[in-house]
Amino acid sequence: MKSLKSGKFLENFKKYLDNLELRNETKRIYFSKVKTVLENQNINSIDDININAVVDSLKGQNKNYISQTKNALKLLYRSNDEFLFSSELEELQEKAPKQRKKPEKTLKLSKLNRKINVIRNKKMKLAFRLEEISGLRIGEIANLRKEDIQFCENNRLIVFVRDGKGGKQRRLKTLDDKYLYKELKEFIDQSKTDKLFYSDRHMQKKAKELEFHTHDLRKVNTHILFDKLKMDKESSLDIVRKVLGHEPKSKTVFKYLGRDIDKSGTKYY
């Protein structure tokens, strides 16, 4: 059993997370959840954790929040050569309400593109435009390196995702974008670092300032790609899933296609 001083307790857990093969966003969420549920407890060792106090702090939260916290705590105990399995947490998660989502307003694509096009920071602007024509997750954009992008015909790119969701790799071809093709090529040639873009959190923060969600760009790509494919519905869905990095029978694509997007007045329509 490891005995840790209170000041180093979370620091050691963070180091443990850093060595795991998890996405950076997942590590951030797990660390944040552990820090939140333990903030009112005086802990000098793993034995000092009061599971009843943890359960009380989670009451009123939704299933997703409790599930993330439970998984984070399991890793915390595992990092100290222990394993946490709490029937109290399982029961609380089972009874908790599902996360409520606010109704989404119609996304006007022309307005979204204007917000992106007026960004003065070239690196940020190119990242958002690339997400729209590729359908990549913002975390996948953040991890791109110079060698991951290939310039091909008709102002299109081939992008290699080396560390997608679940650690899976894939290669995809983007939609055409003449501006992005030219500017990104120039940007890559002039870049002094192998890593091309900002962290996913930094880009999400910028998107929030501009009053849009980075994931909306991924949904826009789903709509455009699906509409452009002149195939039967099932074949089109299969191709879209592969581009997005979804499992073959994943139903998430229907949620993306169900997003109300006004695409009138854009270059694609």
KOLVOFI-51966 format. One line per field, with one value per residue: y, x, z of N, C-alpha, C in turn; residue in one letter. Coordinates in Angstrom, 3 decimals. Atoms other than C-alpha are relative to their C-alpha. Layout:
// residues N
nv [Y; ...]
nu [X; ...]
nw [Z; ...]
cav [Y; ...]
cau [X; ...]
caw [Z; ...]
cv [Y; ...]
cu [X; ...]
cw [Z; ...]
r [A; ...]
END
This chain:
// residues 269
nv [-1.192; -1.233; -1.061; -1.234; -1.247; -0.600; -0.891; 0.757; 1.057; -0.192; -0.127; 1.361; 0.546; -0.633; 0.653; 1.339; -0.173; -0.400; 1.192; 0.902; -0.233; -0.601; -1.290; -1.099; -0.508; 0.977; -0.187; -1.254; 0.220; 0.879; -0.740; -1.011; 0.652; 0.420; -1.212; -0.577; 0.784; 0.128; -1.309; -0.306; 1.048; -0.118; 1.306; 0.199; 1.274; 0.515; 0.515; -1.105; -0.369; 0.343; 0.291; -0.536; -1.426; -0.050; 0.269; -1.161; -1.114; 0.303; 0.040; -1.067; -0.037; 0.913; 1.290; -0.155; -0.608; 1.016; 1.038; -0.515; -0.071; 1.377; 0.514; -0.731; 0.508; 1.336; -0.201; -0.534; 1.124; 0.890; -0.647; 0.242; 1.457; 0.401; -0.023; -0.455; 0.384; -0.446; 0.269; -1.257; -0.788; 0.687; -0.232; -1.410; -0.193; 0.639; -0.801; -1.387; -0.349; -0.181; -1.390; -0.748; -0.862; -1.095; 0.056; -0.749; -0.911; 0.275; -0.475; -0.626; 0.272; -1.211; -0.826; 0.691; -0.187; -1.393; -0.107; 0.623; -0.705; -1.287; 0.250; -0.526; 0.998; 0.916; 1.388; 0.327; 0.008; 1.192; 1.173; 0.100; 0.305; 1.391; 0.861; -0.010; 0.766; 1.357; 0.717; 0.462; -0.500; -1.096; 0.606; 0.566; -1.161; -0.455; 0.947; 0.124; -0.403; -0.343; 1.183; 0.613; -0.637; 0.153; -0.847; 0.744; -0.740; -0.658; -0.753; 0.892; 0.503; 1.307; -0.196; 1.219; -0.138; 1.014; 0.295; -0.347; 0.476; 1.392; 0.279; 0.546; -0.803; 0.037; -0.932; -0.498; -1.054; -1.118; -0.730; -0.976; -1.360; -0.627; -0.901; 0.787; 0.740; -0.926; -0.599; 1.031; 0.426; -1.063; 0.020; 1.164; -0.262; -1.017; 0.396; 0.443; 1.142; 1.121; -0.064; -1.100; -0.855; -0.186; 1.078; 0.043; -0.883; -1.387; -0.231; 0.017; -1.269; -1.020; 0.227; -0.455; -1.467; -0.360; 0.509; 1.241; 1.183; 0.610; 1.232; -0.359; 0.070; 1.438; 0.298; -0.634; 0.888; 1.180; -0.396; -0.286; 1.237; 0.889; -0.548; 0.082; 1.392; 0.407; 1.442; 0.347; -0.523; 0.813; -0.139; -1.350; -0.005; 0.749; -0.860; -1.094; 0.552; 0.217; -1.318; -0.536; 0.862; 0.699; 1.440; 0.287; -0.091; -1.093; -0.808; -1.405; -0.738; -0.476; -1.199; -1.072; -0.352; -0.576; -1.387; -0.919; -0.893; -0.776; 0.001; -0.885; -1.110; 0.399; 0.482; 1.404; 0.155]
nu [0.836; -0.770; 0.461; -0.315; 0.327; 1.196; -0.356; -0.488; 0.953; 0.524; -1.139; -0.393; 1.050; -0.158; -1.145; 0.465; 0.842; -0.850; -0.674; 0.995; 0.328; 1.326; 0.020; -0.278; 1.256; 0.448; -0.847; 0.404; 1.296; -0.180; -0.696; 0.935; 1.044; -0.590; -0.292; 1.258; 0.659; -0.861; -0.484; 0.380; -0.500; -1.388; -0.533; -1.441; -0.270; 1.163; 0.948; 0.755; 1.140; 1.309; 0.846; 1.345; -0.054; -0.055; 1.359; 0.823; -0.361; 0.461; 1.462; 0.557; -0.687; 0.560; -0.678; -1.286; -0.918; -0.324; -0.793; -1.365; -0.629; -0.253; -1.143; -1.182; -0.360; -0.583; -1.399; -0.694; -0.305; -0.934; -1.313; -0.540; 0.003; 1.291; 1.058; 1.254; 1.305; 0.946; 1.404; 0.707; -0.135; 0.758; 1.425; 0.264; -0.020; 1.186; 1.181; -0.192; 0.652; -0.883; -0.381; 0.955; -0.611; 0.846; 0.349; -0.948; 0.568; -0.431; -1.347; -0.075; -1.361; -0.635; -0.375; -1.111; -1.199; -0.443; -0.697; -1.322; -0.798; -0.506; -1.037; -1.283; -1.030; 0.034; -0.047; 1.325; 0.943; -0.247; 0.422; 1.458; 0.395; -0.374; 0.979; 1.245; -0.084; -0.507; 0.816; -0.838; 0.255; -0.922; -1.195; -0.772; -0.613; -1.078; -1.122; -0.556; -1.372; -0.204; 0.003; 1.329; 0.832; -0.469; 0.754; 0.281; 0.663; 1.301; 0.024; 0.375; -1.106; 0.104; -0.461; -0.235; 0.267; -0.859; 0.459; 1.411; 0.711; -0.319; -1.336; 0.093; -0.525; 0.761; -0.410; 1.209; -0.143; 0.849; 0.731; -0.888; -0.017; -1.109; -0.708; -0.725; -1.051; -1.112; -0.516; -0.547; -1.270; -0.945; -0.174; -0.825; -1.353; -0.642; 0.043; -1.284; 0.247; 0.670; 1.397; 0.549; 1.035; 0.087; 0.639; 1.445; 0.647; -0.185; 0.875; 1.377; 0.204; 0.165; 1.308; 1.010; -0.012; 0.682; 1.363; 0.326; -0.671; -0.863; 0.617; 0.950; -0.711; 0.006; 1.362; 0.140; -0.667; 0.857; 1.097; -0.495; -0.501; 1.141; 0.743; -0.797; -0.142; 1.118; 0.103; 1.142; -0.134; -0.865; -1.385; -0.434; -0.213; -1.230; -1.133; -0.029; -0.482; -1.443; -0.635; 0.132; -0.675; 1.010; 0.128; 0.822; 1.456; 0.257; 1.189; -0.317; 0.133; 1.380; 0.089; -0.651; 0.879; 1.204; -0.280; 0.660; -1.003; 0.392; -1.191; 0.239; -0.930; -1.389; -0.624; 0.323; 1.384]
nw [0.000; 0.060; -0.882; 0.679; -0.676; 0.584; 1.106; 1.151; 0.327; 1.348; 0.914; 0.371; 0.866; 1.321; 0.648; 0.375; 1.187; 1.128; 0.540; 0.579; 1.409; 0.074; 0.665; -0.928; -0.534; -0.996; -1.184; -0.640; -0.638; -1.156; -1.056; -0.498; -0.801; -1.274; -0.753; -0.465; -1.056; -1.183; -0.421; -1.384; -0.884; -0.429; 0.396; -0.051; 0.658; 0.712; -0.992; -0.597; 0.839; -0.566; 1.149; -0.263; 0.332; 1.465; 0.470; -0.326; 0.882; 1.362; 0.056; 0.824; 1.293; 0.996; 0.169; 0.662; -0.970; -1.012; 0.656; 0.171; -1.322; -0.448; 0.761; -0.449; -1.332; 0.181; 0.391; -1.169; -0.893; 0.701; -0.031; -1.337; -0.184; -0.540; 1.011; -0.598; 0.555; -1.007; 0.314; -0.202; 1.233; 1.048; -0.260; 0.250; 1.453; 0.560; -0.304; 0.446; 1.281; 1.141; 0.217; 0.813; 0.997; 0.441; 1.432; 0.809; 0.990; 1.368; 0.278; 1.314; 0.430; 0.538; -1.151; -0.651; 0.822; -0.124; -1.286; 0.159; 1.007; -0.495; -1.006; 0.480; -0.283; 1.142; -0.475; -0.519; 1.117; 0.819; -0.775; 0.070; 1.378; 0.242; -0.672; 0.770; 1.252; -0.271; -0.971; -1.109; -1.340; -0.300; -0.583; 1.105; 0.645; -0.883; 0.039; 1.353; 0.293; 1.406; 0.867; 0.005; 1.021; 1.381; 0.920; 1.229; 1.068; -0.207; -1.266; -1.087; -0.806; -0.636; -1.378; -0.768; -1.436; -0.633; -1.363; -0.086; -1.186; -0.266; 0.514; 1.356; 1.097; 1.246; 1.037; 0.651; 1.009; -0.379; 1.025; 0.626; -0.523; 0.719; -0.909; -0.995; 0.709; 0.255; -1.225; -0.873; 0.594; -0.329; -1.455; -0.330; 0.504; -0.832; -1.403; -0.537; -0.875; 0.662; -0.424; 0.781; -0.571; -1.444; -0.745; 0.193; -0.983; 0.434; 1.153; -0.505; -0.693; 1.032; 0.615; -0.967; 0.077; 1.245; -0.168; 0.688; -0.537; 1.009; 0.491; 1.053; 1.276; 0.326; 0.442; 1.318; 0.950; 0.162; 0.884; 1.349; 0.594; 0.253; 1.132; 1.220; 0.421; 0.869; -0.197; -0.834; -1.353; -0.863; 0.481; -0.380; -1.449; -0.278; 0.348; -0.972; -1.276; 0.119; -0.025; -1.357; -0.965; -0.790; 0.213; 1.185; -0.198; -0.935; 0.291; -0.251; 1.263; 0.126; -0.831; 0.747; 1.119; -0.567; -0.385; 0.928; 0.584; 1.172; 0.851; 1.152; 0.165; -0.178; 1.243; 0.227; 0.407]
cav [0.000; 3.404; 6.149; 9.580; 13.035; 15.036; 17.546; 14.835; 12.629; 14.076; 14.839; 11.146; 10.222; 12.716; 11.138; 7.722; 8.944; 10.480; 7.040; 5.403; 4.998; 7.238; 10.273; 13.556; 14.667; 11.430; 11.930; 15.500; 14.400; 11.591; 13.838; 16.553; 14.112; 12.691; 16.167; 17.298; 14.405; 14.437; 18.199; 18.262; 15.231; 15.311; 12.526; 11.380; 7.872; 5.850; 4.396; 7.844; 8.063; 8.073; 6.317; 7.415; 11.042; 10.368; 8.903; 11.868; 14.325; 12.573; 12.597; 14.602; 14.084; 12.335; 8.827; 9.991; 12.126; 9.300; 6.771; 8.970; 9.518; 5.804; 4.917; 7.624; 6.316; 2.790; 4.062; 5.994; 2.836; 0.800; 3.332; 2.537; -1.236; -1.422; -1.917; -0.110; -1.721; 0.035; -1.319; 2.092; 3.803; 1.181; 1.645; 5.433; 5.315; 2.986; 5.322; 8.557; 10.400; 10.509; 13.663; 16.237; 17.994; 21.390; 21.529; 22.602; 25.618; 25.363; 25.660; 28.121; 26.976; 30.275; 32.108; 29.474; 29.775; 33.555; 33.237; 30.988; 33.032; 36.245; 34.571; 36.380; 33.550; 31.512; 28.325; 28.405; 29.223; 26.394; 23.908; 24.681; 24.619; 21.298; 19.843; 20.867; 19.250; 16.144; 15.279; 14.703; 14.999; 18.126; 15.901; 14.231; 17.651; 18.575; 15.471; 15.959; 16.152; 17.364; 13.857; 13.015; 15.257; 14.491; 16.964; 15.358; 16.339; 18.633; 20.631; 17.619; 16.137; 12.656; 12.668; 9.920; 9.641; 7.888; 8.065; 8.157; 7.224; 3.952; 4.269; 3.287; 4.509; 5.436; 7.247; 9.482; 11.815; 15.269; 17.361; 19.971; 23.398; 25.503; 28.082; 25.506; 23.498; 26.506; 28.053; 24.802; 23.778; 27.102; 26.856; 23.378; 24.439; 27.359; 25.557; 25.010; 22.295; 18.857; 19.288; 21.502; 22.795; 23.829; 21.527; 20.401; 22.343; 25.576; 25.209; 24.326; 27.449; 29.592; 28.010; 28.744; 32.395; 32.455; 30.761; 27.425; 23.877; 22.242; 19.041; 20.916; 21.059; 17.271; 17.118; 19.550; 17.244; 14.292; 16.123; 17.298; 13.966; 12.000; 14.345; 14.149; 10.347; 9.162; 5.696; 3.769; 4.800; 1.880; 2.149; 5.893; 5.358; 2.797; 5.265; 8.108; 5.888; 4.988; 8.649; 9.583; 6.667; 5.020; 1.314; -0.377; -0.469; 2.666; 4.698; 7.930; 8.925; 9.228; 11.769; 13.784; 13.655; 14.591; 17.875; 20.682; 22.475; 25.246; 24.696; 27.219; 29.872; 27.852; 26.571; 23.014; 23.740]
cau [0.000; 1.396; 1.173; 1.003; 1.168; -1.984; -0.222; 1.134; -1.927; -3.521; -0.138; 0.749; -2.609; -2.031; 1.356; -0.303; -2.887; -0.174; 1.379; -1.876; -2.877; -5.915; -6.947; -5.828; -9.432; -10.271; -7.316; -8.431; -11.993; -10.885; -8.495; -11.131; -13.757; -11.433; -10.341; -13.965; -15.278; -12.289; -11.912; -13.672; -11.875; -8.634; -6.654; -3.158; -3.427; -5.789; -7.376; -8.614; -11.121; -14.652; -16.764; -19.982; -18.915; -18.134; -21.597; -23.225; -21.312; -22.629; -26.299; -28.301; -25.797; -26.718; -25.696; -22.871; -21.278; -21.458; -20.088; -17.084; -16.412; -16.693; -14.238; -11.840; -11.954; -11.266; -8.080; -7.182; -7.406; -5.606; -2.770; -2.341; -2.358; -6.001; -9.246; -12.457; -15.792; -18.572; -22.106; -23.191; -21.843; -23.366; -26.770; -26.526; -25.636; -28.550; -31.059; -29.597; -31.432; -29.970; -28.169; -30.610; -29.678; -31.008; -32.867; -30.435; -31.248; -31.057; -27.418; -27.050; -23.970; -23.328; -23.260; -20.962; -18.530; -18.474; -17.468; -14.576; -13.453; -13.007; -10.620; -7.287; -5.270; -4.414; -3.606; -6.990; -8.898; -7.264; -7.971; -11.707; -11.959; -10.124; -12.551; -15.489; -14.184; -12.750; -15.217; -12.329; -12.835; -11.235; -8.861; -7.788; -7.158; -5.011; -2.847; -2.113; 1.478; 2.909; 3.339; -0.313; -1.598; -1.258; -2.300; -4.013; -6.142; -9.186; -8.250; -8.764; -6.590; -5.891; -5.562; -4.074; -5.481; -2.843; -4.603; -8.374; -11.020; -10.092; -6.565; -7.784; -6.151; -7.826; -7.193; -9.797; -10.263; -11.652; -14.189; -12.710; -11.719; -9.571; -8.719; -7.738; -5.723; -3.565; -3.257; -2.666; 0.077; 1.789; 1.268; 2.810; 5.796; 6.476; 5.755; 8.829; 7.190; 5.953; 2.723; 0.383; -2.411; -3.361; -4.617; -8.235; -9.127; -7.686; -9.637; -12.842; -12.418; -12.052; -15.138; -17.101; -16.043; -17.424; -20.632; -20.403; -19.361; -16.421; -18.465; -20.977; -18.319; -18.162; -21.946; -21.815; -19.356; -21.691; -24.572; -22.511; -20.782; -24.036; -25.759; -22.888; -22.739; -24.893; -25.450; -28.140; -28.737; -26.975; -23.869; -23.694; -24.041; -21.223; -18.869; -19.827; -19.214; -15.730; -14.856; -16.094; -14.305; -17.514; -18.184; -19.862; -23.360; -23.069; -26.274; -24.476; -24.522; -28.318; -27.920; -25.553; -27.903; -30.749; -29.021; -31.072; -28.662; -29.560; -27.093; -28.564; -26.267; -23.081; -20.629; -21.865; -25.494]
caw [0.000; -0.957; 1.621; 0.004; 1.488; 0.877; -1.362; -3.636; -3.784; -6.912; -8.437; -8.375; -9.900; -12.711; -13.436; -13.484; -16.018; -18.198; -18.634; -19.744; -23.385; -23.129; -25.115; -23.540; -23.139; -21.273; -18.931; -18.258; -17.468; -15.132; -13.233; -12.916; -11.603; -8.929; -7.875; -7.563; -5.448; -3.105; -2.653; 0.731; 2.135; 4.129; 2.463; 3.307; 1.875; -0.291; 2.854; 3.887; 1.026; 2.403; -0.222; 1.491; 1.148; -2.521; -3.065; -1.320; -3.522; -6.642; -5.706; -8.203; -11.026; -14.297; -15.368; -17.603; -14.873; -12.323; -14.802; -15.576; -11.881; -11.119; -13.896; -12.706; -9.129; -10.320; -11.954; -8.806; -6.698; -9.336; -9.325; -5.625; -6.089; -5.088; -6.971; -6.219; -6.793; -4.964; -4.985; -3.686; -6.814; -9.099; -7.464; -7.631; -11.329; -12.053; -10.412; -11.805; -14.601; -18.068; -19.089; -20.403; -23.595; -24.536; -27.850; -30.540; -32.657; -36.430; -37.454; -40.306; -42.193; -43.994; -40.644; -39.113; -42.021; -41.715; -38.063; -39.062; -42.052; -40.045; -37.579; -37.893; -36.400; -39.487; -37.585; -35.840; -39.014; -40.965; -38.156; -38.158; -41.960; -42.010; -39.479; -41.658; -44.847; -43.145; -40.373; -37.960; -34.222; -32.760; -30.776; -34.022; -35.583; -32.567; -33.030; -36.745; -37.919; -41.214; -42.592; -41.881; -44.678; -48.370; -51.077; -54.057; -57.054; -57.172; -54.043; -51.806; -49.081; -47.804; -44.023; -41.891; -38.364; -36.288; -32.908; -33.291; -30.742; -29.077; -30.463; -33.949; -37.137; -40.418; -43.662; -45.307; -48.235; -47.558; -49.419; -51.755; -50.458; -52.779; -50.125; -47.506; -50.028; -50.934; -47.484; -45.594; -48.033; -47.492; -43.731; -43.564; -45.685; -43.340; -40.061; -37.897; -35.812; -36.812; -34.832; -36.837; -34.613; -31.084; -28.342; -28.554; -25.392; -26.786; -30.026; -28.177; -26.059; -29.181; -30.746; -27.570; -27.782; -31.322; -30.113; -31.884; -31.002; -32.765; -33.054; -35.225; -37.957; -37.859; -38.223; -41.142; -42.881; -42.303; -44.006; -46.978; -47.567; -47.277; -49.745; -52.227; -52.302; -55.203; -53.790; -51.982; -48.379; -46.675; -48.869; -48.225; -44.473; -44.505; -46.211; -43.861; -40.811; -42.077; -42.636; -39.163; -37.508; -36.270; -35.863; -38.906; -37.378; -35.236; -34.982; -34.081; -37.746; -37.537; -34.707; -36.878; -39.846; -37.526; -36.636; -38.201; -40.545; -42.984; -45.825; -48.266; -49.678; -49.208; -51.804; -51.351; -52.296]
cv [1.244; 1.029; 1.326; 1.203; 0.667; 0.852; -0.728; -1.040; 0.107; 0.104; -1.369; -0.662; 0.579; -0.644; -1.398; 0.073; 0.321; -1.196; -1.016; 0.352; 0.430; 1.312; 1.099; 0.538; -0.937; 0.139; 1.250; -0.181; -0.846; 0.741; 1.023; -0.612; -0.427; 1.216; 0.594; -0.775; -0.113; 1.350; 0.343; -1.055; 0.226; -1.355; 0.005; -1.328; -0.489; -0.509; 1.082; 0.395; -0.525; -0.203; 0.525; 1.487; 0.190; -0.182; 1.204; 1.161; -0.193; -0.024; 1.208; 0.142; -0.996; -1.251; 0.156; 0.546; -1.041; -1.094; 0.439; 0.048; -1.388; -0.574; 0.681; -0.520; -1.403; 0.120; 0.550; -1.127; -0.950; 0.579; -0.175; -1.477; -0.503; -0.013; 0.345; -0.578; 0.303; -0.261; 1.272; 0.866; -0.609; 0.285; 1.456; 0.291; -0.551; 0.868; 1.422; 0.263; 0.113; 1.490; 0.689; 0.929; 1.076; -0.146; 0.872; 0.893; -0.397; 0.613; 0.552; -0.064; 1.248; 0.912; -0.610; 0.226; 1.432; 0.206; -0.536; 0.832; 1.338; -0.175; 0.447; -0.987; -1.097; -1.465; -0.464; -0.117; -1.269; -1.269; -0.203; -0.343; -1.451; -0.948; -0.085; -0.867; -1.434; -0.817; -0.550; 0.534; 1.087; -0.524; -0.596; 1.110; 0.435; -0.894; -0.110; 0.514; 0.276; -1.210; -0.684; 0.549; -0.107; 0.834; -0.751; 0.866; 0.665; 0.666; -0.843; -0.525; -1.438; 0.151; -1.345; 0.294; -1.113; -0.394; 0.476; -0.534; -1.494; -0.404; -0.531; 0.980; -0.082; 1.039; 0.441; 1.098; 1.099; 0.472; 1.026; 1.373; 0.679; 0.885; -0.797; -0.733; 0.874; 0.492; -1.030; -0.491; 1.002; 0.000; -1.149; 0.220; 0.961; -0.388; -0.553; -1.199; -1.082; -0.008; 1.257; 0.963; 0.087; -1.244; 0.044; 0.946; 1.461; 0.327; -0.006; 1.306; 1.116; -0.131; 0.507; 1.522; 0.489; -0.547; -1.124; -1.139; -0.628; -1.247; 0.276; -0.069; -1.443; -0.422; 0.607; -0.894; -1.237; 0.293; 0.145; -1.279; -0.935; 0.479; -0.163; -1.431; -0.432; -1.522; -0.294; 0.382; -0.788; 0.108; 1.360; 0.073; -0.710; 0.859; 1.138; -0.481; -0.189; 1.320; 0.562; -0.820; -0.693; -1.501; -0.251; 0.191; 1.134; 0.840; 1.492; 0.845; 0.545; 1.257; 1.188; 0.478; 0.628; 1.429; 0.917; 1.032; 0.669; 0.172; 0.913; 1.121; -0.330; -0.613; -1.441; -0.187; 1.162]
cu [0.872; -0.603; 0.455; -0.356; -1.135; 0.331; 0.417; -0.996; -0.505; 1.119; 0.460; -1.036; 0.111; 1.153; -0.383; -0.834; 0.841; 0.670; -0.962; -0.276; -1.456; 0.105; 0.206; -1.273; -0.549; 0.800; -0.419; -1.306; 0.156; 0.675; -0.938; -1.063; 0.534; 0.256; -1.273; -0.603; 0.839; 0.386; -0.331; 0.465; 1.479; 0.676; 1.522; 0.412; -1.303; -1.067; -0.895; -1.229; -1.293; -0.976; -1.414; -0.074; 0.040; -1.401; -0.903; 0.282; -0.518; -1.519; -0.533; 0.684; -0.631; 0.864; 1.400; 1.053; 0.447; 0.879; 1.447; 0.745; 0.366; 1.231; 1.299; 0.473; 0.601; 1.479; 0.819; 0.406; 1.009; 1.417; 0.675; -0.076; -1.269; -1.000; -1.317; -1.193; -1.028; -1.421; -0.827; 0.041; -0.805; -1.495; -0.374; -0.055; -1.265; -1.237; 0.076; -0.714; 1.028; 0.278; -0.997; 0.726; -0.987; -0.305; 0.949; -0.729; 0.497; 1.374; 0.048; 1.456; 0.710; 0.481; 1.190; 1.295; 0.519; 0.777; 1.425; 0.889; 0.554; 1.052; 1.348; 1.143; -0.085; -0.026; -1.369; -1.013; 0.161; -0.463; -1.506; -0.473; 0.345; -0.981; -1.289; 0.092; 0.473; -0.911; 0.806; -0.517; 1.027; 1.281; 0.904; 0.688; 1.225; 1.238; 0.677; 1.436; 0.121; -0.169; -1.358; -0.897; 0.649; -0.897; -0.182; -0.800; -1.294; -0.149; -0.468; 1.253; -0.262; 0.633; 0.130; -0.213; 0.757; -0.490; -1.436; -0.622; 0.260; 1.360; 0.018; 0.542; -0.930; 0.560; -1.253; 0.328; -1.002; -0.874; 0.957; -0.139; 1.242; 0.831; 0.862; 1.176; 1.246; 0.636; 0.628; 1.350; 1.103; 0.323; 0.918; 1.441; 0.759; 0.078; 1.350; -0.148; -0.762; -1.492; -0.626; -0.892; 0.067; -0.595; -1.511; -0.723; 0.105; -0.934; -1.470; -0.339; -0.240; -1.366; -1.111; -0.097; -0.769; -1.426; -0.353; 0.771; 0.855; -0.642; -1.045; 0.652; 0.049; -1.382; -0.281; 0.610; -0.842; -1.133; 0.478; 0.448; -1.140; -0.785; 0.751; 0.138; -1.231; -0.134; -1.266; 0.307; 1.000; 1.465; 0.568; 0.308; 1.290; 1.233; 0.140; 0.543; 1.520; 0.755; 0.002; 0.763; -0.964; 0.029; -0.973; -1.503; -0.381; -1.202; 0.257; -0.177; -1.413; -0.220; 0.608; -0.896; -1.301; 0.191; -0.583; 1.006; -0.564; 1.231; -0.143; 1.036; 1.438; 0.520; -0.389; -1.402; -0.437]
cw [0.000; 0.938; -0.591; 0.856; -0.746; -1.220; -1.253; -0.505; -1.441; -1.033; -0.483; -0.910; -1.404; -0.765; -0.483; -1.286; -1.237; -0.664; -0.614; -1.460; -0.122; -0.746; 1.045; 0.639; 1.075; 1.285; 0.759; 0.768; 1.266; 1.158; 0.644; 0.905; 1.365; 0.880; 0.612; 1.167; 1.275; 0.607; 1.448; 0.994; 0.318; -0.191; 0.035; -0.630; -0.635; 0.963; 0.591; -0.817; 0.618; -1.157; 0.196; -0.326; -1.518; -0.578; 0.242; -0.945; -1.424; -0.131; -0.759; -1.345; -0.964; -0.164; -0.576; 0.961; 1.032; -0.593; -0.182; 1.329; 0.508; -0.708; 0.438; 1.357; -0.079; -0.373; 1.168; 0.946; -0.640; 0.030; 1.359; 0.377; 0.675; -1.146; 0.668; -0.738; 1.069; -0.444; 0.168; -1.254; -1.139; 0.146; -0.299; -1.499; -0.647; 0.190; -0.563; -1.321; -1.105; -0.183; -0.934; -0.960; -0.424; -1.488; -0.805; -1.006; -1.382; -0.229; -1.418; -0.460; -0.515; 1.128; 0.734; -0.775; 0.064; 1.295; -0.115; -0.916; 0.480; 1.094; -0.559; 0.214; -1.061; 0.434; 0.483; -1.127; -0.845; 0.722; -0.099; -1.409; -0.345; 0.669; -0.809; -1.250; 0.211; 0.907; 1.160; 1.335; 0.299; 0.627; -1.068; -0.788; 0.806; -0.099; -1.366; -0.094; -1.499; -0.919; -0.085; -1.110; -1.374; -0.915; -1.320; -0.971; 0.464; 1.362; 1.182; 0.688; 0.407; 1.381; 0.703; 1.476; 0.709; 1.390; 0.163; 1.272; 0.182; -0.516; -1.419; -1.033; -1.206; -0.961; -0.746; -0.999; 0.313; -1.165; -0.602; 0.661; -0.578; 0.910; 0.987; -0.638; -0.157; 1.292; 0.938; -0.525; 0.326; 1.490; 0.415; -0.435; 0.906; 1.472; 0.457; 0.939; -0.760; 0.322; -0.585; 0.769; 1.530; 0.667; -0.218; 0.956; -0.430; -1.168; 0.404; 0.712; -1.002; -0.668; 0.918; -0.005; -1.227; -0.047; -0.983; 0.645; -1.101; -0.598; -1.081; -1.378; -0.494; -0.511; -1.366; -1.070; -0.292; -0.977; -1.440; -0.695; -0.359; -1.222; -1.318; -0.525; -0.808; 0.034; 0.793; 1.440; 0.841; -0.407; 0.386; 1.491; 0.374; -0.252; 1.019; 1.336; -0.034; 0.077; 1.414; 1.044; 0.934; -0.294; -1.153; 0.184; 0.971; -0.437; 0.224; -1.246; -0.187; 0.856; -0.731; -1.137; 0.491; 0.478; -1.070; -0.501; -1.254; -0.878; -1.219; -0.037; 0.241; -1.290; -0.326; -0.575; -0.894]
r [M; K; S; L; K; S; G; K; F; L; E; N; F; K; K; Y; L; D; N; L; E; L; R; N; E; T; K; R; I; Y; F; S; K; V; K; T; V; L; E; N; Q; N; I; N; S; I; D; D; I; N; I; N; A; V; V; D; S; L; K; G; Q; N; K; N; Y; I; S; Q; T; K; N; A; L; K; L; L; Y; R; S; N; D; E; F; L; F; S; S; E; L; E; E; L; Q; E; K; A; P; K; Q; R; K; K; P; E; K; T; L; K; L; S; K; L; N; R; K; I; N; V; I; R; N; K; K; M; K; L; A; F; R; L; E; E; I; S; G; L; R; I; G; E; I; A; N; L; R; K; E; D; I; Q; F; C; E; N; N; R; L; I; V; F; V; R; D; G; K; G; G; K; Q; R; R; L; K; T; L; D; D; K; Y; L; Y; K; E; L; K; E; F; I; D; Q; S; K; T; D; K; L; F; Y; S; D; R; H; M; Q; K; K; A; K; E; L; E; F; H; T; H; D; L; R; K; V; N; T; H; I; L; F; D; K; L; K; M; D; K; E; S; S; L; D; I; V; R; K; V; L; G; H; E; P; K; S; K; T; V; F; K; Y; L; G; R; D; I; D; K; S; G; T; K; Y; Y]
END
